[in-house]
């Protein structure tokens, strides 16, 4: 699962969780974040929710293309 939150100062935080089948750390690293294979996060600066969502969808697509 992915949760996007606008935290102010034109920054969106993305929290990612997995039950173990998908490595969300790799997806968040693509966005400049990091974490663990089942729990990871990223902060997108100078962004809004819609732009960050588009970036996340692209990162997810890239993850599956590389898999």
C-alpha positions in Angstrom: 0.0 0.0 0.0 1.0 3.6 -0.6 -0.1 6.6 1.3 0.6 10.2 0.1 0.3 13.1 2.5 0.9 16.8 1.9 3.0 17.9 4.9 3.4 21.6 4.0 6.2 23.6 2.4 5.4 22.1 -1.0 6.4 18.6 0.3 4.6 15.4 -0.1 5.5 12.4 2.0 4.9 8.9 0.7 4.7 5.9 3.0 4.9 2.4 1.5 4.1 -1.0 3.0 4.3 -4.5 1.6 3.3 -7.9 2.9 6.6 -9.2 1.5 6.0 -10.1 -2.1 7.0 -6.7 -3.4 10.1 -4.7 -2.4 8.8 -1.2 -1.7 12.3 -0.1 -0.8 13.3 -0.2 -4.4 10.3 1.8 -5.4 11.0 4.5 -2.8 14.7 4.6 -3.7 13.6 5.5 -7.2 11.9 8.6 -5.6 14.9 9.5 -3.5 13.8 7.7 -0.4 14.5 4.4 1.2 13.8 2.0 4.0 13.3 -1.7 4.2 11.8 -4.2 1.7 8.5 -4.2 3.5 8.5 -0.6 4.9 9.8 2.4 3.1 9.2 6.1 2.6 10.1 9.1 0.5 9.6 12.9 0.6 9.0 14.7 -2.7 9.9 18.4 -2.3 8.5 21.2 -4.5 5.5 19.1 -5.4 1.8 18.6 -4.9 -0.2 15.4 -4.4 -1.1 15.0 -8.1 2.5 15.4 -9.2 3.8 13.1 -6.5 1.2 10.5 -7.4 2.3 10.6 -11.1 5.9 10.2 -10.0 4.9 7.2 -7.8 3.0 5.5 -10.6 6.0 5.9 -12.8 8.3 4.4 -10.2 5.9 1.5 -9.7 5.9 0.9 -13.5 9.7 1.0 -13.6 9.9 -1.5 -10.7 7.7 -4.0 -12.6 9.6 -3.4 -15.9 12.9 -4.2 -14.2 11.6 -7.3 -12.4 
